[in-house]
């Protein structure tokens, strides 16, 4: 820009709504439950703008309450929008008060939208030759872009000038209104041309230049889209008017008179204190310098603990790129003499079975790190040290158990190194796991997110040096200077993260124990399982894919017959029209944008009364099964091992349960015939059997332990069928008179209560009256009063402290336990009941895996392999010759993995495939 002090026009309303729907911001609230996520998001954005434009003149604009002139033009304008959520509405007044106290000009003008006020101000500035930046996430604003007006989306840090508009939309800024009018806007309820999407609009405007010319040539457009265009001719002028941002709003002051004033620090301190905006309060009191000038992302915290705040800091560093043996030997000596160091690998792929090593990086002290490039092979790449020689020098160090390794997701590095005959040992700390054990829901646990949260620092992202999309470079193709800084920074920031997080984790003995005794040792166990992989039968899966494909064709034809027309069963938009408009099925839930929902739970409910939703559900399930498993699994067989290798994730779920991906082994359906057939494809090698050992009713046993209910403790201790025993109590029957229907109802109650099911939910599941379901629940609590007492105490404790704990002390935080949004608060209360059981079950299976691995290591029989973990089940490959004694030993280990007030019971099954072993 030519001007050093541009005007910065902030679309406050756009950012208010966008911040509200950001998951980690949604989790923010004060201790008394007042939501603060939207406030935090907008203020972070303003602070970012102040850093990026230190001499810029910021003006913040919000929508006013009530209708606008567009509603007079078209009463249905924005009629589809749902009302503003209460937990967003209550953040507006405090946000306005804070912005005023910051001394920034703020405009809220009735009868028009924020867009119109911004358009008017931008137009005034342009006419005076003044540069303007509009900070917004609203695509409609693209019509305001000129040589003097630029858009910037502060949340994504993407700027857009005239060329940027053309690149993004395919039309010039002066054609944007025509473009918007042709497409219409479902969210704002602006009518357009039916079925006219971006490509069609761009095509017409490229050919005819303006909307008027498109209208004049409408009779020349062929096909159905031409009919739609001609049907829309009368309403297109209205659509154009609705999409046009006003440039002549009456303002009390012109733009050049809108000046910032001195901040009201007393009010700011009061507001920051009231809404617990600790980082801003620290900055106000001079305790927190702004992040360094090129670090655009301020730390954004979602903490539940007072000591989990971050003070943004300058990061200064010296990074070496090691290209000579002398340099390498100097670093090697430092590493050998250290007690621990941060370590990272750079590779060609995120798939550990396919990744080739490109380089390694180290850091011994904060700010000093090195990158050793080994396999950059672009044209003119400098000569690098020999990979085999470097690895030979590093092997004793990396396999040393006495020199500690600190990393971020070190399991990946261990897997990669294993392919180079290096067994990474001495893993002392993993920052991903440290953060996860401290608070599993406060942030994502990747390095970029952790650096922002705990260091207030924005790392160099891989896309910054490699590009995006199809043209993205692999690491070996990246210039060594760029790659060197990126890689060395990874090691440096990993070390700094450990230094920031570990002191916090050390304060909590139980959480520290979860890290040291469960998650960290499990890392090596999972690495072995991943490297070993699983054997599958691709021919069986291909045959099943063909069978599913035939069934999908049948379902599609049946659905078309019911609808009376052909349509895409996978299209939510087409489903909305057919189900709710053409077939008149009642709308029972809407999306955040106000459209009828076709989500799974909605269709499940509708399927009880209507045949078409039932077909759609079956089609969706089979289609997902086909694309995710039967089609994909044969393609995932590694060419070298002949096996499929999943990735287990320790730091994803809130409760501590493992998840897996590529393939996801946790979500293979176990009740449907198709899901069972997929399990048949997981096979044992010749001379082996599959052994599957599953904990029986583990969460109910955990409930008995937690609640100390005498009835449950007695039933489990005596080895009784808990569902049969519950049925006998609820229905007041002798045990021998309990029918399968009685037991089924009791099972639904036993498990339903664990997941916080209401009487309404139970009635729906059992297809009985709500009153009857409530009677069943009352009878249950009369028989097991300890359960009710536990549930009430847990809800109260969760509300007071913001978290619950597993038996072993894993903390499970509940950010929305005090939410003013009733639905979210209720969901958090249900989670408070279930999380200790689900989290404890996760801890138990992890402890069992560690114990099993210890026995396998001591037994020193490499033929026995633990191949998979799925929910409460462990799967093994065992030679047939030693199957009986191995099964007995593994069951014994799992039964004694932990001691509860009731016995743990694990049930074993064997077979030639996974399904047979059930």
C-alpha angles and dihedrals in degrees: 000000000000094000122072095205109044124176112256110207110194120205094214095178093054092052093042092061095039093050090049092060096046104111099221091045091049087061094061119103141138121262090263091054103259106148116239104169097104091044090051094046095051094044091049089052092050091047089051090053091050089054094045094045104030092172097034121122107235123205119180120208128192134182115258123231119266137028128326136214088272090067088057089053093045119009091200092059108133089353090137094058114107117234117273110273113254092234089058096042092056091058096057100076095048090047092052090049092051093048091050090049089052086063095242120142108251125190128197111168124183123232096028137064129250087253090062094050091048091046091052093049092046091049091051091050093047092051088056091049091248122147117242133192117197112204107206146122093215116114091204088071090069087086088069096058115116136149086282099039125067130178123221127186101209093191092060097023091231118146124200128199128169092289090046092055091052091047094049102039104021092234136081121261090253088059096050095094090052088047093051093045092053094049097038121203123260092193094055091032093237109160115232137157110310112247091008106136131174095281093052093045091050091047093053094045092046089053100038103023098214141041090245090057091047088053091047091053098040093115090062095059110100133211133019092319089057090054090050091050093051091047090055098048095101094052099041095086088054091048089051091052093047092050094048116101112222117242097188107060112153107248129187090225132022117239096262090060095053102101132169118245132208112289117256096232094182092057091043091052090048093049096043089050094046093050095037095239091162100171092052091045091052090048091049091053091050094251095114122051116206116264115269115289097257093046103092100176116080117209110270114198132198095184128164093186127068093225092052093084122118129221107209110238142192113255114209119175148169114215125189126207105208114215103148135061090237091057091044094050090050090055092042090056091051091050093047090052095048126093091220141351140188114253136188138170128216116210145168097252144026087226102093092205092056100033118116118203114251101169147330133230135201140189126189099172132019112276096018119089141141138212122207109200113206111165113021102144107176119129112285093012108160120250111276136198116275110268095219092049094049093048091049089055092046098044097084090046096047092045093048113116093198100057108069123229120212118196149149110248092348092178088078092051091047091053093049093047091049088066087059092051094257118131103204108220137167093054100175105166139010113193093205090058094041090057092043093052092046094053122343096196105037093090144338109281102228118117097255093053093044092049090054094045101044103024104027086232133133110217126210104268122221090242089057091066102024103038126227141276126004092345094054112131124230115236095259089060095054122102109262094232092057093038092048095056092045094049096043090048089055091058093041095049091045089057092046091049091053090050090050100043104036096065088054093049093046090063091068111062097194095046090047088052091051087055098043101036102032119017101036097048089042089060091072092044092054092045090057092048092049093049091048095051127183132278119237137182106236095187092059091051093048090052090050091049089057091050092049090047090056091049091049090054090052093049092048092053092048091050092050090051092051092047094044091229143056117266141156107270090202095055113098090195094054091044091052091055096045099042102038105024106030100030095033095227109166118258108238099173138017133210120245087264092055100255121132109270121239093182120145096258091050093052090045090058094044091048089068089069108018129056100211096060088049090056091046091054093051091046092050093049095049093043091053091046091052097046096040101041123002095044097033107039096067089053091052096062107121111238093221102043099029088224140102115250119201126193117234117210121209099179106050113077121067094228103050098258116141120246128194139204141190084055111016102216094179097069104050103127112247101188102051121080090234091054091050090052090054089056088052087064092063098087142180122243120251110292093017137095132211112244116197119187118187130184109240117233090333098167092051089051089050089050089054090051094046097043095041086213108172094215094054094041091052095046093051095041090053092048094241124161098262095205092049091047091049091048091051091053097044096045094036093235136141111257093249091056096055108115128207089257091053090050092047091054092047091049090052089052095046094052096032093059091052088059094044096253115180127220087258091055093046091049089052093049095047094036093234135125116285091237091055091050090051089051090054091050092048090051090049093053092046089056095040105031092161090067093055091046091050092049093050093046092048093051090050093047092047091052092049100046103021096236145059128213139224120236088266096049103262104153116226109195122211108201094182099046089111098034116144087220102093096208093052093045091051090049090052090050091052089049090051089061096045102036097072090053096043091042093048090049088053091050092049096051090047092050088048091052091051091049092047091049090050091054092046090051093048092043088054095206106136090187091077109076131183099215108171145015117202119173105302095348135094121200125204141183109224130176110251090232093065099028098114099050093039092052091050092050096046092048089051092051093049093046089054099039089112136359119242132170087260127044121267110230122197121189122209131206132177137199147134089273138024095261093052089052090063 
